Amino acid sequence: MAVAAGAGAGTPSQGRRRRPPGWSVVGALVALFVAGPLVALPLAFLHGGEALDQIGASLLPEALRNSVVLALGVGAGTLVVGGGLAALVSFYDFPGRRLFDWALILPLAVPAYVLVFVLLGQYDSSSALQQALRAVFGDGFRLPEIRSTLGTICVLTAVLYPYVYALGRSAFLEQSRDTIEAARTLGLGHGAAIRRVALPLARPALGAGAILAIMEALADFGAVNLLNYRAMTDAIYRVWYGAFDRDAALQLATVLVSLALTLVVLERLLRGRARYHGALARGEAVVPRRLHGPRAALAAAVPGLLLLVVFVGPVVQLAAWSIGSLGEGAALGDLGQSAITSLLLAIVAALVAVSAATVIAYGRRTRPSRAGKVSAALATLGYAVPGTVVAVAVYTPLAWLDRRIGDAAGSLLGIDTGLVLTGSAAGLVLAYVVRFQALALFAVDARMTRIDPAYDDAARSLGADAGRVLGDVHLPLLWPGITTAALLVFVEVMKELPATALLRPLGNDTLAVAVWEATKDSRFDTAALPALLIVAVGLIPVLLLMRVSREGTPLPGGDGGTLR
């Protein structure tokens, strides 16, 4: 009887173990749904792709080499600049620190293509900048060539370092002073304690920021095209618009996605099996060390000069050009409608992307598996794909669904539904989610990896199921990461150009499209006003991002503690 009872008691437990892990399945399905349109990329190899043999083969070696160099350069540059600045404002006090604390993320609101056309205008031999520099250094003075490999890496690093800065700064602020003090008691100096303790604890956040910057650099077209840098995106556009061969362009895009995936996997392998839960330890916040003399002046000069070149100077130039365009009678009504359209699309896309990212990240946490890791990695691939390729990849299945819906409605109801998906904003929002899902997932996942699994175990020991653990434990702890993810997606959607230009409903232009319409005709003064509006609207979520990252997060348990 005892044996029988034991066997009977074990059966329900075994049944529970065999029950499908609900959240992990849902998370994998959501990830596959987001990555679904990108299936068109490898499937393109089933077709001919004649242009790939004729043109792509000659372009591919140089383009692939340039993309690898660009990825490595931007990755290293953003880690050094973004991570260094995040550590500087988090662990040291110097004149202007409170200003730089939030101002260093402002370049995130400036689209790369906007910064490039402003810099090119300022680099012109007749520009005020060139004339001022020649007056100081002599007529023979010339600025370094911006249309070069080093120039391209520097420009993209200057625009993309805020990804590393924002995530790294948030991770540094969450660390406990007790951790640094413990390192000090072991004989380490303040700087050595930061290098040996604080930086390793912030490694997931710094790595996530660098990967985001690399994927953005790999997918960039506007900036690299203006700088005449022959990367993979340039080869894709040449085949697409030069030979009009969609299959060959999708095949090249598959190579680009493979490169991005390789870099993501490499970052995970370098991280190894290390865990970083200590980043959410209780304790008082780190007190910045005060700098004096030349060191304080240098600490203030470096971020000040960076902001002057990357943000203040370009904004002043855009404002000057905008005033000139207003004097020539720019259409403010059309720009106002474009701004409203941009805002609505950005809000909807951010909400959808963040919801999907939370489900995917929590699904992986509840039941880690190889399938969950693969599906989550697939969901991030769109960030390395040029916007035009994403637009076509999304359009293909949606157009097929539109035809099926139209046929079914016509035969069953006798009505003409028109283009339900491709003729509305639905297709554009889906393209945004596919394109920027990596932003949301990396930000949410970086936050989730710093939540100690002991919280999950404690909640389950009290009888909470997976849904309640997510709602009562994880969401309060994830909220800063979720808000960060939403703001990052919002800003990027405001700046997105290629996908918007192809999939926008007729009569619904965005600010990015308004900039494109002007710049393609070399009317930079006309493009300045919508570009300035993109920067101005993007500043709002950027400033909110900094405010959220400063706030502590309540610890579960009602003991009044906070996570810093």
N, C-alpha and C positions, 0 to 999 in steps of 0.2 A: 504493500500500500504506500509505504514511504517513497519507494522508487517511482511508483505510478504518479504519486502526487508531485514528486520532483519533476518528472517528465512533463506532466501537465502544466506545471508552473512555468517550465521553460518555454513552452510552445508560444504563448503570447509574446514573450520577449523576442523570440526568434522571428515571429511575424512582424513585430515592430521594426526589427532590423532590416527585414526584407521590403518594408514599405518604401515606395519611391520617395526620395528626399524632395519634398515639395518646393521649397525655396530655391534649391540648387537647380531643379528642372526649370522652374519659371525664369530664373536668372539666365540660364543657358539659352532658353527659347527667345528671350528678349534680345540677348546678344546676337543670336543668329538672325533675328528679324532685322536688326540694325545693319548687320553685315550682308544681308541677303542681296541687295542690289549690286554689291561688288562681285558677286558670282560671275557677272558678265565679263569681268577682267580675264580670268584664266580660260573661260569658255571661248574667248576670242581666238585662242590658238587652234580651235577646231576649224576655223575658217582660213581663207587664203592669206589675207594681209599682204598683198603684193608690194605695197609701199614699204613695208618693213624690210623686204629683201633688197629693194632698189635704193631706198634712202636711209631707212632706219639702221641698216647694217653699218653704213659709213658714219652715222651720227652716234651710234650707241657707245662705242669705246670711249670717245672723248666725253660724252655727256655723263656716262656712268662714273668715270674717273673724277670729273668736276663735281658731281653730286656727293661722292664719298668725301672729297676734300672739303666741300662746303659743310657737310654734316659734322665732320670731325672738328673743323674750325669753329663753327657756331656752338657746338656742344662744349668744347673746351672754353671758348670765350664767355658763354653765358654762365658756366659754372664759376669761372674766376671772377667775373664782374658781378653777377647776381649774388652768388654765395658770399663773396668778399664784402659787398656792400651790406648784405643782410647781417653778417657777423659784426661788421663795424658799428651799425646803428643799434644792434642788440646788446653788445657787450662793452661798448665804449661811449663816453660822454664827451662832447666837444662842441664848440660854437656852431649853432645852426642844426644840431642833431634833431630837435623836434620838428623842424621844417623838412629836413631830408627824410625823416622817418616815413612820412606819407608821400612826399613829392617824388621820391625815386621810382614810384610805380607809375607815374604819369605818362611816360612814353608808351605804355601799353595802349593808350587811347589813340595813338598816332598810327595809321596804317603804313606799312612799309613802303608801298608805292607812293604815298603822299610825301613821306620823308625824302624819298629818292628824288622826286621831281622838284622839291624845294631845294635840296642840296645841289642838284644840277643847275638850277637857276642861280644859286648863290655862288657856284663855282665858275659861272660864266665870266669871261675876262672883263666884261664891263660892269659886273655886279659891284654893289657897295662894299661887300666883304673883301673882294679882291683889291679894290682900290684902296681900302683902309690898310690892308696888310702891306701893299706896295709902298704906301706912304710911310709906314713904320720901318720896313725891312729893305726897301729899295725896289726899283723897277724890275729887277731880275728875279724877284721872289715869286715862287709858284707853289701852290698847295700840292700835296701828294695826289697822284692820279687815283680818282675814285672808281673809274671803270677798270678794275683789275680784280684778281682773285682776293688779294688782301683787302681791297676796298669793299668788295661785296661781303666778305666775312665780317668786317668791322661794322658795316651799315646794318646787316641783319642782327648782329650781336647787340648793337645799340638799341634796336627796336624790341628784341625778344628777351633780353636779360630780365625784364620784370617777372616773367614766369618763374624763374629760379628765385628771384628776390622775394616775391610774395609768399611762395610756399616755404622757402627757407626761413624767412623772418618769422612766419607763424610757428614753425617748428622750434626755433630758438626761444621764442617768448613762452612756449609751453614748458620749457625745461626748468627744473628746480635749482635754486641757488645751492641747495644742499649738495647736489651732484658736483658742481664746480668747486665748492669748498672742500669736499672730500678729496678731490684731485689735488687741491692746494696743500692739504695736510700730508700728502705723499711726496711733497717736494717739488711739484710742478709749478712753474710760474703761471701768470694769468693767461698769456698767449698760448703756452703749451697746454694748459687745461682746455682751452677752446679747441685746439687742434686735436688733442687726444681723446676728449670726451664729448664736447658739444657737437663738433662736426660729424662724428660717427653716429650719434643719436639722431641727427637731422638728415642722415643719408637718404632715407626713402623719399623725403620731401624734395631734397636737392636733386636726386636722380630723376624723380617724376618731372620736375620743372625743366631739367635739361633735355629729357626725351621729348617733351612738348615743344621746346624750342627747335630741336633738330627736325621733328616731323613738320613743323610749320615752315622751316627753311627749305626742306625737300619739296614741299608742295607749292612754294611761292613761285609765281610767274611774273607778276607785274614788276616787282623790284628787280629781279635778275634780268628780265628782258630790257628794262631801261638801262641797266648797267652792262648790257651786252655780255652777260655771263652765260655760257652755253651749258646749262645743266640739263637734267632729264626732262624737266618741264618744258624747256625750250624745244627739245627734240620731239616731244609729244605734240606740241602746238604746230611745229613745222609739218609733221606728217598729217596732222588733222586738217589744218587749213591750207597747207600747200598741196598735198596729194589727195585730200578729201577721202582718206582711207580710215574709217572708224575702227575697223578691226586691228589694223597695224598700230594705231594710237593706243587702243586698249591693251595690246600686247606690250608696248613700251611702258604703259602705266603699271602693268603687272610686275615688270622688272623693278620699277620704282617702289611699289608696295613691298616687294620681297626685300629690298634693301632696308626699308623702314622696319619691317618685322625682324630682320636680322639684328638691327641695332637694339630693338626692344628686348629681344631674347638675350643679347650680349649683356645688357645692363642688368637683367635678372640674374644671369650666371655670375657676374662680378659681385652682385650683392650676396650670392650664396644662400646659405640656410640661416643667416644671422637674423635675429629678431630685435626689434627696437621699441619694445613696450615701455621702456623707461622714460620715453619722451613725454608721457602723460603722468609722471610721478607727482605726488602731492609735495607741497613745499612752497616757500616764498619765491617770488620771481627774482631772477638774477638782477643784481644792482650793477649798472654800467660803471666801468672804471673811468674816472675823469682824466683826460689828457691835457697837457699843458705845453706851452711854448711851440716850437716848430712842429712837433708831432700833432698838436691840435690844429694848427694852421693847415698842415698837409691833409689831415683827415677831413677838414671842411672844404678844401680846395678841389679834391678829386671828384666827389659827387657834384659839387657846384659846377665845375667845368663840364661834366658829362651832361647835366640837365640843360646847361646853356646851349650846347651844340645840338642835342637830340630833341629838346622840347621847347625851350623858351625862344630860341632863334627861329625855328620853323614856324611856331605859332605867330610870332611877330610878323614874319614875312607873309604868312597866309592872311593875316589881318590887313596888312598894307595892300596886298593884291585885292582882297575882298572889298575894301573901301573904294578902290579904283573901279571895280566891276559894278558896284552900286551906283557910282556916279554915271556909269554908262547905261543904267536902267536894267539891272538884273531882275528876273522874274521871281519875286519873293513868294508869290502865291503857290507856284509850282514846287518851290523848294519846301514850303511848309507842308504840303501834301506828301512829298517824298519823305520828309522827316517823320510824319505820323505813321506812314507805311513801314518805315524802317523800325520804328519803336515797337509796333504791334508784332511784326514778324520776329523780332529779337526776343520779346517776352515769351511768346508761345514756344519758340524753339528752345529757349533756355529751360522752361518748365518741363518739356517733354524729355530733353536730354538728361536733366538731373534726375528725374524720376526713373528713367531707364538705368542710369548709372548706379543709383542706390540699390535697385533690385539686383543688378548684375553683381555688384560688389558683395552684397549680403548673401546672395546665393552661393558665391564662392566660399564665403566664410563658414556658412552652416555645414557644408559638406565639400571640403576641398577635394578636387579630382582633376585628372589630366584633361578630361573633356571640358570642365569648367574653365580651366586656364586657357585652353585653346579657343573656346568660344569668346571669352573676354578679350583675348588678343585680337581676334578677328573683328570685334566691335570697334577697335581703335584704329583700324587700318585706313579708314576714310580720311584721317587727318593728313596722311602722306600722299593723298591722291589729289591732283589738281581739280579745282572746282568745276571746270568744264567736263572733265571725265566723270566726276560724281554726278553731275546733272544728267548726262546721257545715260549713265548706268541706272539712275533712278527713273528716268523717263521711259526706258524700255519696258520694264514690267508694269508701270502705271498705265502706259498707253495700251498694253495688252488687256489689263483689267478694265479700262474704260470701254474698250470694244466689247468685252464680254458683258459688262453692265448694260451697255446700250442695246446689245442684241437681246438680252433677257428682258429688259424693260419694254422693248418694242414688241416682242412676241407675246409676252404675258399681259402687259398693261396697255399696249398700243400707244406709248408715249416716247418722245425723243428726249433722253436725259442729257444729251450733249456730252461735253468733256467734264465729268464729275471730278476727276482727280488731277489730270494734267491741265485743265482749264481753270483751276482754282489755286489757292495758296497751299493746298495740302501737299502737292508735289514739292514745292519749294521748301516747306518746313521739314519734310522728310529728308531732302537733300542736306539741309542744314544739320539735322541730327546725325546723319551718316558722316558728314564732313567733320563735325566738331564733337562727336561722342567721346573721343579720346580726352578732350579737355575735362569734361565732366567726370569721366571714369578715373582718370589719374588723380584728380583733386580729391574725390570721395575715397578712393582706395588708399591714397597716401594717409588720409586721416584715419581710416578704419584699421590700417595695419598698426597704428599706435594705440589702439584700444586693447587693454589686457584681456586675454581670453577668460581670466578669472571672473570677470563681470558676467559673461555668458553662463559659465558654470554655476555661479551663485544664483542667477535668475532661474535657471532650469531646476536647480535643487529645490526651489520654492514653488515649483509646479508651473512656471510660465512656459508656454509653447513658443515656437520660433517667431510667430507673428507678434506676440506680446514683447518678446525680447527686443525685436526691432523697434517697436513703437515706444516702449518705456525706458529702454536702456540705450540703444544705439542712436536713435534719432537725436536725442538731446546732446549726446557726445559728438555726433556727426554734423550738427547744425552749422558750425563754422565752415567745415569742409564743403557742405552742400551749398551754402551761400556763396562761398568762393567759386565753386564750380558754375553756379548759375550766372554769376557776374562775368566770369571768363567767357562763357558761351555767348552771353549777351553782347559783350564788346566785339567778339570775333564776327558774329552775325552782322552787326552794324557795318563792319568793314568788308565783308565778303562781296566780291565782285563777279567772278566768272559764272558761278552757279546762278546767281540772281539774274544776271543779264539773259541767260538762256531760259529759265523756268518761270520768271515773273509773269503774273497774269497781265494781259494787255491793259494799258492805261494805269498801271500801278508801279511806277518807277520808285527806286529807293535812292538814298543819298549817294551810295556807291556808284549806282548807274549814272547819276547826274555828273559825278566826277569823271567817269569813264567817257561819257559822251563829249565832254569838253576836252579831255586830255588827248583823245584819239585824233582831234583836229589841232593839237598843239596850242589850245587856248588855255594856258595855265592860269591866267588871271581870272577867267570865267570858272575854272575848276576850283579856285581857291575858296569861294564861299561855301559850296557844299562840303568841301574837304574840312573847312573850319567847323562846320556844323557837326560832322562826324566826330571830330576831336572833342567838341564841346559836349555833345550828348554822351560820348564815351567816358568823359571825366566823371559823370555822376556815379555810375557803378564802380568806377575805379576808386573813388574816394570812399564809397560805402564799403568796398572790399577792405580797405585799410582799417576802417572803423571796426568791422567785424573781427578782423584778425587781432585787434587789441583786446577784445573783450574776453573775459574768462568764461569757461563753460561749467555749469553746476555739475558736481559729482553726484552720481546716483546714491541713494541711501539717506538723503535728507540731513546730512551732518553739517551742512553749511560750507563744506569745502569747495574749492574751485579748481579747475584745470587751467593753468596759465600757459 
